[in-house]
Amino acid sequence: MMMRFFRIVFATKPEQVAEVDHRIASASAHNERASSGLMDTIRELLAENDRLSARVAHVRKTHR
Protein backbone atom coordinates (compact mmCIF):
# COMPACT_ATOMS: atom_id res chain seq x y z
CA MET A 1 0.00 0.00 0.00
CA MET A 2 2.70 2.51 1.00
CA MET A 3 4.89 1.40 -1.91
CA ARG A 4 2.06 2.21 -4.31
CA PHE A 5 1.54 5.59 -2.63
CA PHE A 6 5.23 6.50 -2.97
CA ARG A 7 5.28 5.38 -6.59
CA ILE A 8 2.30 7.61 -7.37
CA VAL A 9 3.77 10.60 -5.54
CA PHE A 10 7.43 10.35 -6.54
CA ALA A 11 7.51 8.43 -9.81
CA THR A 12 5.89 10.94 -12.11
CA LYS A 13 7.33 9.16 -15.17
CA PRO A 14 7.42 5.41 -15.86
CA GLU A 15 11.23 5.41 -16.06
CA GLN A 16 11.41 6.72 -12.47
CA VAL A 17 9.64 3.70 -10.92
CA ALA A 18 12.82 1.60 -10.59
CA GLU A 19 14.70 4.45 -8.91
CA VAL A 20 11.81 5.09 -6.49
CA ASP A 21 11.62 1.36 -5.68
CA HIS A 22 15.37 1.28 -5.08
CA ARG A 23 15.24 4.28 -2.74
CA ILE A 24 12.31 2.83 -0.82
CA ALA A 25 14.12 -0.50 -0.41
CA SER A 26 17.29 1.27 0.70
CA ALA A 27 15.44 3.39 3.25
CA SER A 28 13.57 0.35 4.50
CA ALA A 29 16.83 -1.56 5.01
CA HIS A 30 18.34 1.41 6.83
CA ASN A 31 15.30 1.65 9.11
CA GLU A 32 15.50 -2.08 9.85
CA ARG A 33 19.17 -1.80 10.87
CA ALA A 34 18.46 1.26 13.01
CA SER A 35 15.54 -0.47 14.69
CA SER A 36 17.63 -3.54 15.39
CA GLY A 37 20.40 -1.43 16.89
CA LEU A 38 17.91 0.41 19.07
CA MET A 39 16.44 -2.86 20.33
CA ASP A 40 19.95 -4.13 21.17
CA THR A 41 20.61 -0.95 23.15
CA ILE A 42 17.32 -1.29 25.02
CA ARG A 43 18.13 -4.91 25.91
CA GLU A 44 21.57 -3.88 27.19
CA LEU A 45 20.07 -1.10 29.30
CA LEU A 46 17.45 -3.43 30.77
CA ALA A 47 20.13 -5.99 31.62
CA GLU A 48 22.24 -3.29 33.28
CA ASN A 49 19.19 -2.12 35.23
CA ASP A 50 18.61 -5.69 36.42
CA ARG A 51 22.25 -5.98 37.55
CA LEU A 52 22.09 -2.68 39.41
CA SER A 53 18.77 -3.56 41.04
CA ALA A 54 20.18 -6.88 42.23
CA ARG A 55 23.27 -5.12 43.63
CA VAL A 56 21.13 -2.55 45.48
CA ALA A 57 18.95 -5.32 46.90
CA HIS A 58 22.06 -7.21 48.04
CA VAL A 59 23.57 -4.10 49.68
CA ARG A 60 20.30 -3.31 51.45
CA LYS A 61 20.03 -6.88 52.69
CA THR A 62 23.60 -6.99 54.03
CA HIS A 63 23.42 -3.58 55.75
CA ARG A 64 20.33 -4.11 57.87
Buried (B, 14 or more C-beta within 10 A) or exposed (E): EEEEEBBEEEBEEEEEEEEBBEEBEEEEEEEEEEEEEEEEEEEEEEEEEEEEEEEEEEEEEEEE
